Amino acid sequence: MAPAAMTFASSLSDAQPVPFWLEDPGKPGALPALTGDERSDLLVVGGGYSGLWTALLAKERDPEREVVLIEGREVGWAASGRNGGFCAASLTHGLGNGLARWPEEMAKLEELGERNLDAIEDAVARYGIDCDFERTGEIDVATEPHQLAELREMYEEASRLGFTGLELMDADAVRAEVDSPTFLGGLWDRRGVAMLHPAKLAWGLKQACTDLGVRVYENTPGLELAASGAGMAVRTPYGRVHARRVALGTNVFPSLVRRVRAYTVPVYDYALMTEPLTPAQLASIGWKRRQGLGDSANQFHYFRITADHRILWGGYDAIYPYGGKVSAELEHRPQTYLKLASHFFRCFPQLEGLRFSHAWGGAIDTCSRFSAFFGTAHAGKVAYAAGFTGLGVGATRFGADVMLDLLDGERTERTQLKMVRSKPLPFPPEPVAWAGIALTKWSLARADSHGGRRNLWLKSMDRLGLGFDS
């Protein structure tokens, strides 16, 4: 191993192979599993953000509604407890993706996204959820010259549409906020992103749900969905839940509605967490306003600073397992950790000697349009939302509202959106899916190293509205 690689490897020697967020000492104990039969007006399947928001909003809309939530493991153990804690207003995986797909709806989608983020902030305050919520915004940084032009184009397009709160920054302005020799410029969204502790948000939503009377059962996977009289029933290992309506918030895990499964694939994303920075280390990088950051490459990094002055550094590799298998074996990838460590010290050479305390991975529910899709099954008795593609911390609350609108049979400003009424293109079966995703990843990496120039494959994918992201 080369000396530089040995240095990067040594920074990982004490890293625990567990998600940092889930080791918090405030983690609540698991609630008992369901045994026997239960009956409810609404059954929510899944105890991540999607299911938790659905259960909470269902009780807020109608306090008399009987709501049951089942979770296969413990609330927040999957993507909701493993992500970077970026809670974005965007419902479309960014302005560029939204404009490419729903240009006529973008003003409404941006408005709904801002209202959704405001509602999350309000709920955190109203229910006393201690999740380190900070409305800091996020800076997209350019680390290659061609990315400066892309950021300027996005800024000008946003300004033309009347969107405010964005600040275009040169290298000096960015480095005055967070100092890295790799930063050439940036675009700061000052209000559209909040930073938070993701697991604490999930645990706080669980407490809010139970306080409102939601009956939550953990270690209770939903195994089978079937019609039952005028409603539906979901079989679990030790019982069954009968409900008038069912909301599926299972996201990356195989949907209980089989035809939905082709619309998503699992993509494994990985992250490192540093030990707490000393005052001198903090001073060497600045970062006093604690914004989230992400670089503008196709294979991008996302990074942020925590309440106790650690740096989370994640992204870049997006690993699709052949066959779309979701497995605990894929939650750790030492070769990716080593790659991330080398990228970290290239970004922040002044932090040489800093060590990583945690390293982990998790699966993201990715769809071909990069943003959530919605629908119903069983004559409107079942609703689903999936495909959040890494931006689910905020958008899942919007998805919960959509599912409840659909189950209640309501025509709302949400259900009238083309985004809500349309579906992404499904992924093809294997081995075509694996080959296509591998070619797309290779092409994206090539574009990053060739001034952003997209090859024929990517241009064809763009025309078809297809893509691959984490």
N, C-alpha and C positions, 0 to 999 in steps of 0.2 A: 504494500500500500504506500502510495506517495506521501511525503511529509504533510502536505496540505490536507489530504484525505484523512490522515491519522489525527490531525488537529480537529477536524470536523467530527470524526468518530468519537474522540475523547469527550467532546461537549455533550454527547448523548449517553455517556456511560452510566449516569445515575437516573436517566429518564424512566419513569414508571410507565408501563404499557397500559395505561388506563386513562379515560377522559378526565382532565383536570376538574371540570365543572362537577362531575358526579362524585368526586371525593370530598365535597364540601361537608363540614361537620354538621351543618343544618339540615342534611338530607332527612326527610321524614321516613318513618317505617312504612312498609307495604301494608295495604289493607287486605283483609281476608279474601280468598278466592270464592267465587260463586259455587254453592252446592245446592242442588235441587232446582226448582223452577222459579222464575221471576216473571212478573208482568209489568208492563209500563206503556205509557203513551209513546215514548220515544226511546229507542235503544241507540246508543252511540258506540261504535266499534272502533277502538283505538284510543290510547291515552297519551298521544303526543299533542302538540299545539292544535292540530286540526280538530281532534275529538274534544279536547278540553274547551276550546272556544265554542264549539257547537253546543256542548252541554250547558255551558254558562249562559250563552245568549238565549238558548231555549227557555231557561228558567227566568231570565230577565224579561223575555217577551210575554211569558205566561207562567207566573209563579205556581199555578195550580197544576201545571203539566208534570206528570210523573216521568222522570228521566233516569235511565240507568246507563252507566258507562262501564264497558269491560275493556281491560287492557291485558295483552298476552304476557307481559313481564311486569315491570313496574313503570309507573307514570314517568315519562321523560327519559327513559333509558336509551332510546334510539336517537334519531336525528335531533330531536328536541333537546337532548342533553349533551350533544356532541358538537354542535355547530359553533361558529365564531362569535355569535352574539350580535350580529348586524341586523337590526330591525328596520327594514326599509319601507318607505311609503310606496315605492313602485310596485304595481301589480303585474307588470309586463316584463320583468327582468331588465329594466332599464328603458330609457327613452328611445334609444335607437331600435331595439327589438320591437317595441310597441308601435313606433311609427312605420316600421316595415310591414307590420301585419294589420294594424287597425288605425290607419292615419286619421280617418274621419271620427274616430272615437277617442283620440288621445286626450283631448281637453277634458272630457268626462272621466276617463280612466285616471288621469292625474288628480282630478278633484276628489274622486272617490278614494284614491290611495292616500291623499293627504288627510281626508276625514277619518280613514281607517287608522292611520298612525296616531292621530289625535285621540281617537277612541281608546287605543291601546294605552296611551299615556294616562288617560283619564281613569281607566280600569285599574291600572297599577296603583294610582293614588287612592282611588275609592275603596279598593279592597285591601290596602295596606301591604301590597306585595313588595317585599324587600329584594329587588333583583338588580340593583345598581343601575337603574335606568338613567341614561344621560343623553339628552338631545344634542349631540355634538356635531352631527353631520358626517360626511365622508368625502375624502379627497381621492379622485381618480388621478394617479400620477403617471406621467410619461417617463419611460426609461429608455426609449429609442426615439430618434428624431421624427420618424413618420407618425408616431403617436401624438406629437404636438399638433399636427395638422388635423388629426382625427378629433382631438379634444376641442380644438377651435371650431371645427365644423359642427360638432354637437352643441357647443355653446351658442353659436349663431342660429342654429335651427331652433333651439329652445327659446331664444330671445325673440325670434320671428313669431313664434306661437304665443308669446306673451307669458311664458313661464319665468318666474322670478326665483331668487334665492341661490342662483349659481354665480360663482366667481371664477373667472379664468385667471390663472396664476402663472407667472414666469418662474424660472428656476430659483431665483433669489427669494421670491415670495413663498414658494413651497418649502424651501430649506429653512426659512425663518420659522415655519410651523413645526416641521419635522426634518431633521438634518440627515440627509443621505447623499453621498456623492453621485449616486445613480439617478437622482431625480432631476429631470430637465424642465418640468413644468407640471401643471395640474389643473383640475377642474373641481372646485369645492362646492358640493351641495350642502349648504349650511343648515337646512332644516329637515331635509328629507330622509334622514337616517338617524336612528338612536342606537347607542351601544348599551348592552345589558348582559347580565349573567343568565345564560339560557336555561340552565337547569333550575335555578331559583324561580324563573318565570313559570316554568312548568309546575313546580311544586306549589307555587302561590296560586296558580289557577286551579289546581286540584283542591286546595283548601277552600278557595272561594266557591267551588262547585259543591263540595260537601256541606259548607255552611248554608247554601241555598236549598239543600235537600236532595241533591243528586246522589243516587246510590252508586258508589264506585266499587268495582271489584277488580283487584289486581291478580296477576298470575292466572288469568282467565282468558285464554285465546278463543276467538270465534272460529269454529271449525267448519260450519256449514250453514248456509242461508236457504230457507225454504218458505213457501207460502204456508200459512196456518190460519184457517178460517178467513176472517175479513182482514187479517193482518199478516205479519211475518214472524218467523221464529229463527233464532240462531242457536245452534247446538254448541255447547262448551264441554270441556272434559268431564265435568261433574254435574252438569245440569243443562238447562235450556232457558232462553229468554224469549218470551212472547211479547210482541210490541205492535202497536198500530203502524208505526213508521220506524225506519232504520236509517241512520246516517253513517256512512263508511268513511272513517278517517285513517285508513290503514296505509295509504301512501305507497312507500317502496315495497311493502309486503304484498303478496299475491291477493288481489281483490276477491271478495266473496262473490262478486259478479264477474264471471269468467271472461266475458267479452271485453272487459275493460283492461285486462292484463296486457294486451299487445300495445297499449298506448304508452307504457312506461318501461324503462330499463333501469336497473340499479347501477349507479356509478359510485365507486369508492373514492372518497376524498380524505386527505390526511392532514394532520396539524401537529405542531409542536408548541409547547408552552415553556417559556424560560423561567428560571428562578427570579425572585424579585430583584429589580435593579437597585443599586446603591444610589444615593444622592448624586455622586459624581458621574455615574453612568447615565442617569437621567439628564443631567445637565449637558452631557456630551451630545445628546440627540434632540433636546428641546421637548417637543410634544406636550406642551403645557395645556393645550386645549383638548387633548385626548380624542381627536377625531379618529374615525375608522379610516383605513387606507386600503387601496387596492391598485395594483398596476394595470396598465391598459393592454397588456399582451393577450393573445388568444389563450395561451397557457399562463394564467395569471396567478398572482399571489394575493391573498387578503391578510391584513394584519391590523392589530389593535392593541391598546394598552389596557390592562385590567385595573380594578379598584386598588389592588395591592401592588401595582407597578411592575407587573410581569408583562411580557410581550407574547401574544399569540401570533403564530406565523403558520399559515396554512395555504393549501391550494396547489397549483401547478399540475401535478399528476392527477389525471382523472382515469381511474382504472375500471374498465368494464370486464366483468368475468364472463367467460364463454357460457352461453346458456342462460344468462341472467340470474345466476344463483346468488341468493342472499345467504351469507355464511359468516359465522364468527371468526373463522380462519382468515377471512379477508380483512379483518379490522386492524391488522398490523402488517406493515410492509417496511422492513428495515432499510431496503435500498431507497425507498422514497424518503424516509426520515433523514438518511445521509444526504440526499440531494437537497432537501429543504434546508438542512443545516448549512450546507455550503452556500446556498442562495442567501440565507439570512446574513451571514458574515460578509458577503459581497455587498449587500445593501447597507449594513451597519458595521464597517470595519473597526470603528471606534469602540465596539463592544467585544472585541477579541478577549477571550477568557471567560465570557459568560457561558453558563451551562443551562441545559434544558432539564426541566424537572418531570415533564410528562410528554408522551408521544402516543397518538391514537388515530384511529380512522373510523369511518362510518359510511353507510350507504345513503345516497341521495336519490330520490325518485325523479328521474330525468325524462322529459318528453321532448318530442321533436320540434316544438315551438318555444321551448324554454320557460313557459309560464303555464299556470294551472289551467286545467279543463274541468268541466262539470257535466253532470247528467243525472238521469233517473233510470230506474229499472222497476220491474214488477208493477207496472201500471201506476207509477208515481209513488209507490209505497217506500221505495229505497232511493236515496240520493248519495252521490259520491263527489268528492273533489280530490284531485291528485295531480301529479306532474309539476310541483312547485319549483323543481330544478334549482335548489339551493337558496331560494329567496322566500322560504316559507315562514320565517320568524314573524314577519308582519302579515304577509298575504294570506296565511291560514285563517286569520280572523275574518277577512273578507270572504274567503271560501266557506267558512261556517255560516255566514249570513246568507250566502247564495244557496247552500244546501237547505237551510231552514225555509227560505222563500219557496224553493221548489217543492219541498214536502208539504208546505202549507197551501200550495197552489196559488201563490200570490204573484201578480204582475207588478214588478218593481223596477226601478231604474237599473238595478243590477241584472235582473233576468232578461231585460230587453237588449242587453249588450250583445253585439256580435261575438265578442270574446267569450261570453258565457254560452251562447247558443251554438257555437262551432266547436269542432274537435280538431286536435292535431292529427297529422298523418301517423298511422301506427308503424311500429318497427317491424321489419320483415322477420320471418323465422330464421333459425340458424341453418346453415352457417353464414347466410347472407348478412344477418345483423352484425355478427362479429367482424366479418371482412369489411363491411361498409364503415363501421365505427373505427376500425383500425386505420383504414385509408383516410378517414376524416381527421383523426388525431395526427397522423403523419403530415397531412396537408396543412393543418393549423400550425404545427411546429415549424414547418418549412416557411409559411407566411411570416411568422415571427422573425425568422432569421434572414428574410429577403425583403425587408422594408415594408412589410404588410401586404405584399402582392399576393392575391389569391389565385390559385391555379384553376384549371378548367373544372376539376372535381368540385371545389368549393363554390365556384360560380354557378355550377349546375345545381348544387344543393341550395344555394341562395334563391335561385329562380323557383325551385320547388317548395320553398319554405321549410326546408329540413335543416337540422343541425344537431350538434352534440355538444353538451356543456355540463358543467358541474356546479 
